[in-house]
Amino acid sequence: MAVAFLATPWGARDESEWASFKHALRRTWLQTPHVAVGVLLVGICILWTDPERYVAARIEEGRSLIPPEPNRARSEDPAAWARREEVADAALAELKPLFDRDWRSQPWYVNRSVEVRFVVYTVVGLWLLLGVFRAVGADRDVPHVDRPPSCEICGYNLTGTPLEGRCPECGEPAVESLGISARPGVAWQRRLTKGRLRSWCRTALSAVARSNQFGRAIQRAADPMHHRRFFLLTLPLIFLVGYMGAVAVFVAGTGKNPMTEYPAVLWELAPICGGVALVSSVIGAMFAVWLTVQYYRLHGIHNVMALAMQTAAYLMSYIVLFLGLSAMLVMIAVEMRGFFNLLESVVGVDGKVLALVFWGLPTLIGVLGYFALVRRGTHGARYANR
C-alpha cells in the first residue's frame, strides 16, 4: 500500500483521488511477482560474492593460500603483551604476500563484492520501481467529467456569460478563461517545433520563476507523457549533482585526489549519494503532490492531483538547483570547520551542531520552497477548463 500510495500521483487522471489510488493499488499488486524475482537475484548475488564463504570453501578443500593469523590473545603482563604484538605484526608482514596472492586468485566478483552488490541492488531496485510506475502510468479509459465553464481565477460559473463580458465575481475577462488562447499549454508541449533544449529551459525557468502564471498554462487534459518525459529527463541531472557533490565534499574535507588515492569514493560513496539524491527527489515530488491535494481538499477543491503532478514534474529543475546549493553548503561547512570550532568556545554549542544548523536550516527552507511552488502552480491550474 505504501508503494501504491507513492505511485498514485504518477497515474493520476481527471478523477477523484480515491479512484487514482485504487487504480495504483491494483497495478502495484499485479507487480508483486516481480518482488520474488528481485529477492532471488539479490540472494544469488550475496551468495556468489561472499568472500568469507569462498575462503571457507577453499579451506575445506585444502586449497587455501592463507595460513591462520598469529595468536593475539591478551596477556596479563604488559611487556609480554607488547612482545606478542611485535611478533604478530612481524608474522603478518611476512604473510602479506600470501594474502595478496590469495586475493588475486579469487574471482573478480568476490574481490569487488561491494561494487557488484551495489550495482545489483541498484538495478533490481530500479527495475521494481520502474515496473510499478510504468504499470500505474499505463494508458486507461477514465470517465469524462462534465464541468461548467468556469472563471480560471475564482472558479465562478460563467455559463451564459459572453466572451466579451467579465466574471461577475472577480471581474476577470471571460475571454481569458474561455477564449481560444486560454490554457495554451507549457513550452515543453511544443518542443517538437520549438526545439527540445530551448523548450526544456523555458519550461524549467518559468515553472520556478513564475509558478502561479505557469499554472495558468497547464492543461487539465494534456497528454501525461509530456510531463512524465520532462520528469524522467531531469533524473540523470539529479543523480549527477548528487554524485559530483559527494566527490566535491570529499575533496574539500580531505584535500586528496579520489581518482588516485581513494577510488572507492568514485565507485561506492559517490554513486550511493547520487542514488539517494535521486530516490529522495522522486519521493519528495510525490509527497508534495499529496500535500497539495490535501491542502485543496481542506478548501473544498477536489480532483487536482493530475494538475499537481504536472506542476511537480515541471518543477524538478528546482530540485536540481536545490541539490547543487545544498552540496555547496556542505562544502562550505567542511571548509569552515575551524571557524565552527572557534565559535563553539564562544557560544558553548558543539561545532558540529553549528555546522549542521548552517547546512540544515537553508536546506529545510529549500524543501519547503518546493512544496510552496507546487502549491502555487496548482493554484493557477485548479480551475482549468481544458
Secondary structure by P-SEA (a helix, b strand, c coil): caaaaaacccccccccaaaaaaaaaaaaaaaaaaaaaaaaaaaaaaaaacaaaaaaaaaaaccccccccccccccccaaaaaaaaaaaaaaaaaaaaaaaaaaaaccccccaaaaaaaaaaaaaaaaaaaaaaaaaacbbbbcbbbbccccccccccccccccccccccccccccccccccccccccccccccccaaaaaaaaaaaacccaaaaaaaccccccaaaaaaaaaaaaaaaaaaaaaaaaaaaaaacccccccccccccccaaaaaaaaaaaaaaaaaaaaaaaaaaaaaaaccccaaaaaaaaaaaaaaaaaaaaaaaaaaaaaaaaaaaaaaaaaaaccccaaaaaaaaccaaaaaaaaaaaaaaaaaaaacccccc
